[in-house]
Amino acid sequence: MVIAFDFDWTVACGGWPDITKAKLNKVVANWLKKRKRMGDQLVMWTCRENFFGDNFDKCEGADGIDRSTCKYLDEAVEFCRKNGIAVDNVNMAIGERQGDVGIRYGRKIMAKFYLDDSAVPFNPRSKFASVFWWIFLKLVDIRLSTMVI
């Protein structure tokens, strides 16, 4: 099964745009690692990109710029790697590669399940968020165990 997951406020809490301030959401991270061990494929599906917000021109195609300020997506991938979350693809469907075009590929990630802080029935920024995440993911496991793959 393919699981697509968001990064900010799902895996990492409080790290936008400075990832050094992010804290790992251990409940979600452990759940993703468990699903990976069960044979699921993981796609990080995030709005993070390697550019500096509204100043896209400053990071793409310009000579003599400091690209170290333009690595938001790379930092998120590295954050996951350092915390033991092995992603199979980032912002692309399984099997898709950078530059692929055609009717098979697009911005929609093909997945059986999407995990995003914007879609959970609680405030992921509350002080009780880890408890809510734990309960929510237990219910998700029950639902996923009944899905036909």
C-alpha positions as YAML, in Angstrom:
chain: A
units: angstrom
residues:
- id: 1
  name: MET
  ca: [0.00, 0.00, 0.00]
- id: 2
  name: VAL
  ca: [1.21, 3.52, -0.75]
- id: 3
  name: ILE
  ca: [0.91, 6.06, 2.06]
- id: 4
  name: ALA
  ca: [1.41, 9.75, 1.27]
- id: 5
  name: PHE
  ca: [2.27, 11.95, 4.22]
- id: 6
  name: ASP
  ca: [2.72, 15.65, 4.81]
- id: 7
  name: PHE
  ca: [5.85, 16.94, 6.52]
- id: 8
  name: ASP
  ca: [5.19, 20.17, 8.46]
- id: 9
  name: TRP
  ca: [2.96, 19.67, 11.52]
- id: 10
  name: THR
  ca: [2.59, 15.98, 10.66]
- id: 11
  name: VAL
  ca: [6.13, 14.56, 10.95]
- id: 12
  name: ALA
  ca: [7.87, 17.75, 12.10]
- id: 13
  name: CYS
  ca: [6.32, 20.25, 14.48]
- id: 14
  name: GLY
  ca: [7.25, 23.91, 14.58]
- id: 15
  name: GLY
  ca: [9.99, 23.98, 11.97]
- id: 16
  name: TRP
  ca: [8.75, 26.16, 9.16]
- id: 17
  name: PRO
  ca: [10.84, 27.50, 7.56]
- id: 18
  name: ASP
  ca: [13.79, 26.89, 9.89]
- id: 19
  name: ILE
  ca: [14.00, 23.13, 10.27]
- id: 20
  name: THR
  ca: [16.52, 23.43, 13.11]
- id: 21
  name: LYS
  ca: [13.55, 24.48, 15.27]
- id: 22
  name: ALA
  ca: [11.47, 21.44, 14.30]
- id: 23
  name: LYS
  ca: [10.64, 18.70, 16.74]
- id: 24
  name: LEU
  ca: [9.95, 15.17, 15.59]
- id: 25
  name: ASN
  ca: [6.38, 13.98, 16.03]
- id: 26
  name: LYS
  ca: [7.41, 10.62, 17.48]
- id: 27
  name: VAL
  ca: [3.91, 9.15, 17.31]
- id: 28
  name: VAL
  ca: [3.61, 9.78, 13.56]
- id: 29
  name: ALA
  ca: [7.26, 8.86, 12.90]
- id: 30
  name: ASN
  ca: [6.90, 5.52, 14.70]
- id: 31
  name: TRP
  ca: [3.65, 4.81, 12.86]
- id: 32
  name: LEU
  ca: [5.29, 5.51, 9.47]
- id: 33
  name: LYS
  ca: [8.26, 3.29, 10.36]
- id: 34
  name: LYS
  ca: [5.87, 0.51, 11.43]
- id: 35
  name: ARG
  ca: [3.93, 0.79, 8.17]
- id: 36
  name: LYS
  ca: [7.22, 0.67, 6.22]
- id: 37
  name: ARG
  ca: [8.20, -2.54, 8.07]
- id: 38
  name: MET
  ca: [4.77, -3.94, 7.09]
- id: 39
  name: GLY
  ca: [5.72, -3.44, 3.43]
- id: 40
  name: ASP
  ca: [3.99, -0.14, 2.71]
- id: 41
  name: GLN
  ca: [5.64, 2.45, 0.49]
- id: 42
  name: LEU
  ca: [5.98, 6.01, 1.78]
- id: 43
  name: VAL
  ca: [5.72, 9.20, -0.26]
- id: 44
  name: MET
  ca: [6.48, 12.52, 1.39]
- id: 45
  name: TRP
  ca: [3.86, 14.88, -0.02]
- id: 46
  name: THR
  ca: [4.71, 18.41, 1.01]
- id: 47
  name: CYS
  ca: [4.49, 22.02, -0.12]
- id: 48
  name: ARG
  ca: [8.17, 22.45, 0.76]
- id: 49
  name: GLU
  ca: [10.29, 23.12, -2.29]
- id: 50
  name: ASN
  ca: [13.89, 24.13, -2.83]
- id: 51
  name: PHE
  ca: [13.24, 27.81, -3.30]
- id: 52
  name: PHE
  ca: [12.95, 30.82, -1.07]
- id: 53
  name: GLY
  ca: [9.22, 31.42, -0.77]
- id: 54
  name: ASP
  ca: [8.00, 34.17, -3.08]
- id: 55
  name: ASN
  ca: [11.55, 34.78, -4.30]
- id: 56
  name: PHE
  ca: [11.70, 31.78, -6.62]
- id: 57
  name: ASP
  ca: [13.99, 33.66, -9.05]
- id: 58
  name: LYS
  ca: [16.62, 34.02, -6.35]
- id: 59
  name: CYS
  ca: [17.12, 30.26, -6.17]
- id: 60
  name: GLU
  ca: [16.48, 29.04, -9.70]
- id: 61
  name: GLY
  ca: [18.72, 29.84, -12.63]
- id: 62
  name: ALA
  ca: [20.47, 32.86, -11.14]
- id: 63
  name: ASP
  ca: [24.25, 32.88, -10.86]
- id: 64
  name: GLY
  ca: [26.11, 33.98, -7.78]
- id: 65
  name: ILE
  ca: [23.36, 33.39, -5.22]
- id: 66
  name: ASP
  ca: [23.51, 31.63, -1.88]
- id: 67
  name: ARG
  ca: [21.53, 28.48, -2.59]
- id: 68
  name: SER
  ca: [21.99, 27.31, 1.00]
- id: 69
  name: THR
  ca: [18.85, 29.33, 1.85]
- id: 70
  name: CYS
  ca: [16.87, 27.44, -0.80]
- id: 71
  name: LYS
  ca: [16.95, 23.87, 0.51]
- id: 72
  name: TYR
  ca: [13.64, 23.52, 2.34]
- id: 73
  name: LEU
  ca: [12.68, 20.26, 0.63]
- id: 74
  name: ASP
  ca: [16.18, 18.77, 0.92]
- id: 75
  name: GLU
  ca: [16.16, 19.59, 4.63]
- id: 76
  name: ALA
  ca: [12.82, 17.82, 5.11]
- id: 77
  name: VAL
  ca: [14.07, 14.70, 3.33]
- id: 78
  name: GLU
  ca: [17.23, 14.74, 5.47]
- id: 79
  name: PHE
  ca: [15.14, 15.25, 8.64]
- id: 80
  name: CYS
  ca: [13.17, 12.11, 7.80]
- id: 81
  name: ARG
  ca: [16.31, 10.13, 6.98]
- id: 82
  name: LYS
  ca: [18.03, 11.15, 10.24]
- id: 83
  name: ASN
  ca: [14.94, 10.08, 12.16]
- id: 84
  name: GLY
  ca: [14.71, 6.67, 10.50]
- id: 85
  name: ILE
  ca: [11.82, 7.39, 8.13]
- id: 86
  name: ALA
  ca: [12.76, 5.85, 4.78]
- id: 87
  name: VAL
  ca: [10.75, 7.54, 2.04]
- id: 88
  name: ASP
  ca: [10.30, 5.89, -1.34]
- id: 89
  name: ASN
  ca: [9.58, 9.12, -3.21]
- id: 90
  name: VAL
  ca: [9.11, 12.83, -2.57]
- id: 91
  name: ASN
  ca: [6.30, 14.89, -4.15]
- id: 92
  name: MET
  ca: [5.98, 12.28, -6.91]
- id: 93
  name: ALA
  ca: [4.08, 9.03, -7.26]
- id: 94
  name: ILE
  ca: [5.85, 5.71, -6.79]
- id: 95
  name: GLY
  ca: [7.74, 4.97, -10.01]
- id: 96
  name: GLU
  ca: [7.68, 8.58, -11.16]
- id: 97
  name: ARG
  ca: [10.98, 10.34, -11.80]
- id: 98
  name: GLN
  ca: [11.92, 13.98, -12.10]
- id: 99
  name: GLY
  ca: [11.08, 15.17, -15.60]
- id: 100
  name: ASP
  ca: [8.54, 12.45, -16.42]
- id: 101
  name: VAL
  ca: [5.57, 13.79, -18.33]
- id: 102
  name: GLY
  ca: [2.42, 12.35, -19.81]
- id: 103
  name: ILE
  ca: [-1.01, 11.25, -18.74]
- id: 104
  name: ARG
  ca: [0.37, 8.94, -16.04]
- id: 105
  name: TYR
  ca: [2.13, 11.68, -14.07]
- id: 106
  name: GLY
  ca: [1.06, 14.90, -12.44]
- id: 107
  name: ARG
  ca: [0.98, 16.78, -9.13]
- id: 108
  name: LYS
  ca: [-1.49, 14.31, -7.60]
- id: 109
  name: ILE
  ca: [0.25, 11.58, -5.68]
- id: 110
  name: MET
  ca: [-1.27, 8.15, -6.21]
- id: 111
  name: ALA
  ca: [-1.76, 6.64, -2.74]
- id: 112
  name: LYS
  ca: [-4.23, 4.52, -0.80]
- id: 113
  name: PHE
  ca: [-3.97, 6.74, 2.28]
- id: 114
  name: TYR
  ca: [-3.04, 10.41, 2.81]
- id: 115
  name: LEU
  ca: [-1.83, 11.63, 6.22]
- id: 116
  name: ASP
  ca: [-1.91, 15.40, 6.66]
- id: 117
  name: ASP
  ca: [-2.28, 17.65, 9.71]
- id: 118
  name: SER
  ca: [-4.86, 19.68, 7.77]
- id: 119
  name: ALA
  ca: [-7.15, 16.66, 7.55]
- id: 120
  name: VAL
  ca: [-7.14, 15.35, 11.12]
- id: 121
  name: PRO
  ca: [-10.15, 15.99, 13.40]
- id: 122
  name: PHE
  ca: [-8.08, 17.74, 16.09]
- id: 123
  name: ASN
  ca: [-5.64, 20.63, 16.45]
- id: 124
  name: PRO
  ca: [-2.16, 19.20, 15.69]
- id: 125
  name: ARG
  ca: [-0.62, 22.17, 17.53]
- id: 126
  name: SER
  ca: [-2.40, 21.56, 20.83]
- id: 127
  name: LYS
  ca: [-0.49, 20.37, 23.89]
- id: 128
  name: PHE
  ca: [-2.45, 17.12, 23.72]
- id: 129
  name: ALA
  ca: [-1.64, 16.50, 20.05]
- id: 130
  name: SER
  ca: [0.51, 13.41, 20.67]
- id: 131
  name: VAL
  ca: [-2.39, 11.69, 22.46]
- id: 132
  name: PHE
  ca: [-4.79, 12.64, 19.67]
- id: 133
  name: TRP
  ca: [-2.31, 11.43, 17.01]
- id: 134
  name: TRP
  ca: [-1.94, 8.11, 18.84]
- id: 135
  name: ILE
  ca: [-5.71, 7.55, 19.02]
- id: 136
  name: PHE
  ca: [-6.23, 8.70, 15.43]
- id: 137
  name: LEU
  ca: [-3.52, 6.39, 14.05]
- id: 138
  name: LYS
  ca: [-4.89, 3.42, 16.01]
- id: 139
  name: LEU
  ca: [-8.24, 4.03, 14.28]
- id: 140
  name: VAL
  ca: [-6.45, 4.40, 10.93]
- id: 141
  name: ASP
  ca: [-4.74, 1.02, 11.46]
- id: 142
  name: ILE
  ca: [-8.12, -0.58, 12.04]
- id: 143
  name: ARG
  ca: [-9.50, 1.02, 8.87]
- id: 144
  name: LEU
  ca: [-6.45, 0.15, 6.75]
- id: 145
  name: SER
  ca: [-6.61, -3.48, 7.90]
- id: 146
  name: THR
  ca: [-10.07, -3.75, 6.34]
- id: 147
  name: MET
  ca: [-9.17, -2.09, 3.01]
- id: 148
  name: VAL
  ca: [-8.85, -4.11, -0.14]
- id: 149
  name: ILE
  ca: [-5.49, -3.35, -1.69]
...
